[in-house]
Amino acid sequence: MRIGEVAEQAGVSVRALRHYEEQGLLGSTRTSGRQRQYADGAVERVRMIQQL
């Protein structure tokens, strides 16, 4: 799932997702085109981070 999709489904900004990654709270892999790719559970993880 791409960063924009995760942000939209979780109700947060792309900037917030990048911040969570910098803090080590969320992980992603990179495609050959250097785009972030998130696992299927990323939306739920972001929602949990927001609640905490």
Chimera marker file (.cmm) of the C-alpha trace (Angstrom):
<marker_set name="trace">
<marker id="1" x="0.000" y="0.000" z="0.000" r="1" g="1" b="0" radius="0.5"/>
<marker id="2" x="1.417" y="3.418" z="-0.909" r="1" g="1" b="0" radius="0.5"/>
<marker id="3" x="1.857" y="6.302" z="1.532" r="1" g="1" b="0" radius="0.5"/>
<marker id="4" x="-1.095" y="8.301" z="0.200" r="1" g="1" b="0" radius="0.5"/>
<marker id="5" x="-3.424" y="5.334" z="0.536" r="1" g="1" b="0" radius="0.5"/>
<marker id="6" x="-2.378" y="4.687" z="4.129" r="1" g="1" b="0" radius="0.5"/>
<marker id="7" x="-2.725" y="8.370" z="5.011" r="1" g="1" b="0" radius="0.5"/>
<marker id="8" x="-6.205" y="8.594" z="3.497" r="1" g="1" b="0" radius="0.5"/>
<marker id="9" x="-7.507" y="5.399" z="5.089" r="1" g="1" b="0" radius="0.5"/>
<marker id="10" x="-6.032" y="6.219" z="8.488" r="1" g="1" b="0" radius="0.5"/>
<marker id="11" x="-7.172" y="9.842" z="8.399" r="1" g="1" b="0" radius="0.5"/>
<marker id="12" x="-3.713" y="11.361" z="8.868" r="1" g="1" b="0" radius="0.5"/>
<marker id="13" x="-1.356" y="13.407" z="6.731" r="1" g="1" b="0" radius="0.5"/>
<marker id="14" x="1.516" y="12.008" z="4.688" r="1" g="1" b="0" radius="0.5"/>
<marker id="15" x="3.796" y="14.172" z="6.819" r="1" g="1" b="0" radius="0.5"/>
<marker id="16" x="2.547" y="12.400" z="9.960" r="1" g="1" b="0" radius="0.5"/>
<marker id="17" x="3.388" y="9.011" z="8.442" r="1" g="1" b="0" radius="0.5"/>
<marker id="18" x="6.900" y="10.175" z="7.624" r="1" g="1" b="0" radius="0.5"/>
<marker id="19" x="7.268" y="11.415" z="11.212" r="1" g="1" b="0" radius="0.5"/>
<marker id="20" x="6.140" y="8.053" z="12.607" r="1" g="1" b="0" radius="0.5"/>
<marker id="21" x="8.750" y="6.364" z="10.436" r="1" g="1" b="0" radius="0.5"/>
<marker id="22" x="11.482" y="8.703" z="11.665" r="1" g="1" b="0" radius="0.5"/>
<marker id="23" x="10.500" y="7.889" z="15.248" r="1" g="1" b="0" radius="0.5"/>
<marker id="24" x="10.627" y="4.146" z="14.555" r="1" g="1" b="0" radius="0.5"/>
<marker id="25" x="6.900" y="3.656" z="15.147" r="1" g="1" b="0" radius="0.5"/>
<marker id="26" x="6.065" y="2.608" z="11.594" r="1" g="1" b="0" radius="0.5"/>
<marker id="27" x="8.060" y="0.790" z="8.969" r="1" g="1" b="0" radius="0.5"/>
<marker id="28" x="7.999" y="0.595" z="5.202" r="1" g="1" b="0" radius="0.5"/>
<marker id="29" x="9.982" y="-0.843" z="2.355" r="1" g="1" b="0" radius="0.5"/>
<marker id="30" x="11.026" y="0.927" z="-0.823" r="1" g="1" b="0" radius="0.5"/>
<marker id="31" x="10.085" y="-0.051" z="-4.342" r="1" g="1" b="0" radius="0.5"/>
<marker id="32" x="12.612" y="0.057" z="-7.167" r="1" g="1" b="0" radius="0.5"/>
<marker id="33" x="11.244" y="3.553" z="-7.888" r="1" g="1" b="0" radius="0.5"/>
<marker id="34" x="12.066" y="4.578" z="-4.267" r="1" g="1" b="0" radius="0.5"/>
<marker id="35" x="8.403" y="4.851" z="-3.255" r="1" g="1" b="0" radius="0.5"/>
<marker id="36" x="7.392" y="3.807" z="0.235" r="1" g="1" b="0" radius="0.5"/>
<marker id="37" x="5.390" y="0.593" z="0.413" r="1" g="1" b="0" radius="0.5"/>
<marker id="38" x="3.511" y="-0.245" z="3.620" r="1" g="1" b="0" radius="0.5"/>
<marker id="39" x="2.248" y="-3.597" z="4.866" r="1" g="1" b="0" radius="0.5"/>
<marker id="40" x="-1.469" y="-4.313" z="5.017" r="1" g="1" b="0" radius="0.5"/>
<marker id="41" x="-1.572" y="-3.723" z="8.784" r="1" g="1" b="0" radius="0.5"/>
<marker id="42" x="-0.158" y="-0.199" z="8.531" r="1" g="1" b="0" radius="0.5"/>
<marker id="43" x="-3.548" y="1.529" z="8.679" r="1" g="1" b="0" radius="0.5"/>
<marker id="44" x="-4.473" y="-0.211" z="11.917" r="1" g="1" b="0" radius="0.5"/>
<marker id="45" x="-1.048" y="0.550" z="13.388" r="1" g="1" b="0" radius="0.5"/>
<marker id="46" x="-1.401" y="4.255" z="12.558" r="1" g="1" b="0" radius="0.5"/>
<marker id="47" x="-4.844" y="4.326" z="14.151" r="1" g="1" b="0" radius="0.5"/>
<marker id="48" x="-3.391" y="2.749" z="17.283" r="1" g="1" b="0" radius="0.5"/>
<marker id="49" x="-0.564" y="5.312" z="17.341" r="1" g="1" b="0" radius="0.5"/>
<marker id="50" x="-3.137" y="8.100" z="17.057" r="1" g="1" b="0" radius="0.5"/>
<marker id="51" x="-5.118" y="6.704" z="20.005" r="1" g="1" b="0" radius="0.5"/>
<marker id="52" x="-2.033" y="6.495" z="22.183" r="1" g="1" b="0" radius="0.5"/>
<link id1="1" id2="2" r="1" g="1" b="0" radius="0.2"/>
<link id1="2" id2="3" r="1" g="1" b="0" radius="0.2"/>
<link id1="3" id2="4" r="1" g="1" b="0" radius="0.2"/>
<link id1="4" id2="5" r="1" g="1" b="0" radius="0.2"/>
<link id1="5" id2="6" r="1" g="1" b="0" radius="0.2"/>
<link id1="6" id2="7" r="1" g="1" b="0" radius="0.2"/>
<link id1="7" id2="8" r="1" g="1" b="0" radius="0.2"/>
<link id1="8" id2="9" r="1" g="1" b="0" radius="0.2"/>
<link id1="9" id2="10" r="1" g="1" b="0" radius="0.2"/>
<link id1="10" id2="11" r="1" g="1" b="0" radius="0.2"/>
<link id1="11" id2="12" r="1" g="1" b="0" radius="0.2"/>
<link id1="12" id2="13" r="1" g="1" b="0" radius="0.2"/>
<link id1="13" id2="14" r="1" g="1" b="0" radius="0.2"/>
<link id1="14" id2="15" r="1" g="1" b="0" radius="0.2"/>
<link id1="15" id2="16" r="1" g="1" b="0" radius="0.2"/>
<link id1="16" id2="17" r="1" g="1" b="0" radius="0.2"/>
<link id1="17" id2="18" r="1" g="1" b="0" radius="0.2"/>
<link id1="18" id2="19" r="1" g="1" b="0" radius="0.2"/>
<link id1="19" id2="20" r="1" g="1" b="0" radius="0.2"/>
<link id1="20" id2="21" r="1" g="1" b="0" radius="0.2"/>
<link id1="21" id2="22" r="1" g="1" b="0" radius="0.2"/>
<link id1="22" id2="23" r="1" g="1" b="0" radius="0.2"/>
<link id1="23" id2="24" r="1" g="1" b="0" radius="0.2"/>
<link id1="24" id2="25" r="1" g="1" b="0" radius="0.2"/>
<link id1="25" id2="26" r="1" g="1" b="0" radius="0.2"/>
<link id1="26" id2="27" r="1" g="1" b="0" radius="0.2"/>
<link id1="27" id2="28" r="1" g="1" b="0" radius="0.2"/>
<link id1="28" id2="29" r="1" g="1" b="0" radius="0.2"/>
<link id1="29" id2="30" r="1" g="1" b="0" radius="0.2"/>
<link id1="30" id2="31" r="1" g="1" b="0" radius="0.2"/>
<link id1="31" id2="32" r="1" g="1" b="0" radius="0.2"/>
<link id1="32" id2="33" r="1" g="1" b="0" radius="0.2"/>
<link id1="33" id2="34" r="1" g="1" b="0" radius="0.2"/>
<link id1="34" id2="35" r="1" g="1" b="0" radius="0.2"/>
<link id1="35" id2="36" r="1" g="1" b="0" radius="0.2"/>
<link id1="36" id2="37" r="1" g="1" b="0" radius="0.2"/>
<link id1="37" id2="38" r="1" g="1" b="0" radius="0.2"/>
<link id1="38" id2="39" r="1" g="1" b="0" radius="0.2"/>
<link id1="39" id2="40" r="1" g="1" b="0" radius="0.2"/>
<link id1="40" id2="41" r="1" g="1" b="0" radius="0.2"/>
<link id1="41" id2="42" r="1" g="1" b="0" radius="0.2"/>
<link id1="42" id2="43" r="1" g="1" b="0" radius="0.2"/>
<link id1="43" id2="44" r="1" g="1" b="0" radius="0.2"/>
<link id1="44" id2="45" r="1" g="1" b="0" radius="0.2"/>
<link id1="45" id2="46" r="1" g="1" b="0" radius="0.2"/>
<link id1="46" id2="47" r="1" g="1" b="0" radius="0.2"/>
<link id1="47" id2="48" r="1" g="1" b="0" radius="0.2"/>
<link id1="48" id2="49" r="1" g="1" b="0" radius="0.2"/>
<link id1="49" id2="50" r="1" g="1" b="0" radius="0.2"/>
<link id1="50" id2="51" r="1" g="1" b="0" radius="0.2"/>
<link id1="51" id2="52" r="1" g="1" b="0" radius="0.2"/>
</marker_set>
